[in-house]
């Protein structure tokens, strides 16, 4: 029977790599589908950045836009930034006089001018004593009005909302924007009265004169989580009104088309905000595909050096040149004075990034990630993974890997061609990974076959140490991991038992009994190894498992408890198989388990082929003691106080008793491990635990009437038919009959 079990396990292990690969392919495919539109796929985004560096856009931002930069030269000539808005007003006027078709101020105006007479006057009026000076300052012309008058002389726009309150790439950042009061924006779907747009907010507010004389545009440029700017929303919800970005407003001024049209507004997809998602935007005859948050993906041009004039030169009247004439001027801080934005092609000034995005809008050129891309990529994972598995069965390892590498290279080239020719972004990485996973399946099968045959490497530790340890010994030659150490470990002591009355029925079949115990021991040992423990066979049906050795584990106490539950599951299967056989129908094998933790000496203890990986220390003795208590209290798994303290938040427990033992200087509690987190959260367990706690509290306080009542309620719970409650029923009744002893504290002497 044991031999047949071993062969069955070997057959299962030979197919294990293929099962793992199929499972991994399924996970990769589902991940590709679920994260197709996510902005958090850094490897995919890094590949798209690489594509853009290989084939930058042919568009030329200098054809329509000119940057007027507030740079070091300007601050040395005018003064440190920020400048009074009277200076900005003069800069706007001089830019328009130089022949600019329109002027866009990319620095936000939704905060008070700190250098305006009005702001300074309010400061004096609120806190200082020179009232006359404050009143004189307040009567000076308002700088916001001066800037508004300058904007009124040309087609213009001013920036607001420089920092978005939420990441616009997240669905929860979308807010409802009402279309009914927005004359410049029309929608194909007349029923779409509101859109779901990323949220923007004024920093403080905008002077009414500025609102009246110029268009407001959102200046936010939100990078992805890795800090790279790849997307630019074109429309924002500002005070529940659709508001263009700086790039969209600049494109409108450059094209002369002041009306934008949304096409393909989704009729079925409604955001949580109550607005509808966008699909396309048409302006100046060009249509752009939009993400649901109104964003386009930036496509960096080959030449990033836009025509630029220093603000100081414009203020000195040196800006009247052919570059400014007929162009839309974007005024902003350069990358030295302002905060630059990181892009796939390096850092840029925000005004420069706005100009690049505006150029894409005019050209109708933006790489798109179609809604069907996730389905195509998920399907390619499964198909190409299956193809790689079939090819790998016919080739040796290195040829199979060469096939996977060649096919992956073709996929990456195909993704580059799709972007270069069709502006379509397809991710070849999931399918490439699937190819390598399929090719590796043959290597995995050969590796496991080699492990099963390589007895020279395994030596006397054959089927006793976890696979991670054996791999380190076999492939890395890391024999030092078998050196003896002294460290905290979790010890699991288990014992197979067949009740005496059942053994008597098998007296005529001794060979059958020994085979049953051997097969059960083999199954338990394999379960211990699978859960990362080192198995140590003791006498008879006893066995120890050690966690946190030879290799360290991050949470060895929890691993030991999880292994105990797995062992019980294995035993249930063994008993089910016994019950299905006519020879062993009435025979059941019981398993007792004790779990303790503490520092021990652990390592190889023996010589040659008789070597064992074993441990010595108080935790080993305590685990064996706890295992023996299982026969008294009934529950199969018993742990000490330390194990309970480390894992009670994760597993379901019942306190059994408080005992005086030789393992501790004070009385210690024993706990029964009942089940996993699902059991712990069940209603029936919570009721049982509550009644049991109340029973113990009353019992230890000497209130035996209440203890008896709570015990009766506990015994009504499902699965409460265990020896533990019979013990307490007998104890309580004895104390009701004889009285509670003097100095009663609920502690009993252990039966060693």
Buried (B, 14 or more C-beta within 10 A) or exposed (E): BBEEBBEEBEEEBEEEBBEBBBEBBBEBBEBBBEBBBEBEBEEBBBBBBEBBEEBBBEBBBBEBBBBBBBBEBBBEEBEEEBBBBBBBBBBBBBBBBBBBBBBBBBBBBBBBBEBBBBBBBBEBBEEEEEEEBBEEBBEEEBBBBBBBBBBBBBBBBBBBBBEBEBBBBEEEBBBBBBBEEBEBBBBEEEEBBBBBBBBBBBBEEBBEBBBEBBBBBBBBBBBBEEEBBBBBBBBBBBEBBBBBBBBBBBBBBBBEBEEBBBBBBBEEEBBEBEBBBBBBBBBBEBBBBBBBBBBBBBBBBEEBEBBBBBBBBBBEEEBEEEBBEEBBBBBBBBBEBBEBBBBBBEEBBBBBBBBBBBBBBBBBBBBBBBEEBBBBBBBBBBBBBBBBBEBBEEBEBEEBBEBBBEBBEEBBEEBBBBBBEEBBBBBBBBBBBBBBBBBBBBBBBEBBBEBBEBEEBBBBBEBBBBEEBBBBBBEEEBEEBBEEBEEBBBBBBBBBBBEEEBEEEBEEBEEBBEBBBBBBBBBBBBBBBEBBBBBBBBEEBBBBBBBBBBBEBEBBBBBBBBBBBBBBEBBEEBBEBBEEEEEBEEBBBBBBBBBBBBEBBBBBBEEEEEBBBBBBBBBBBBBBBBBBBBEBBBBBBBBBBBBBEBBEEBBBBBBBBBBBBEBEEEBBBBBBBBBBEEBBEBEEBEBBBBBBBBBBBBBBBBBBEBBBBBBEBBBEBEEBEBEBBEBBBEBBEEBEEEEEEEEBEBBEEBEE
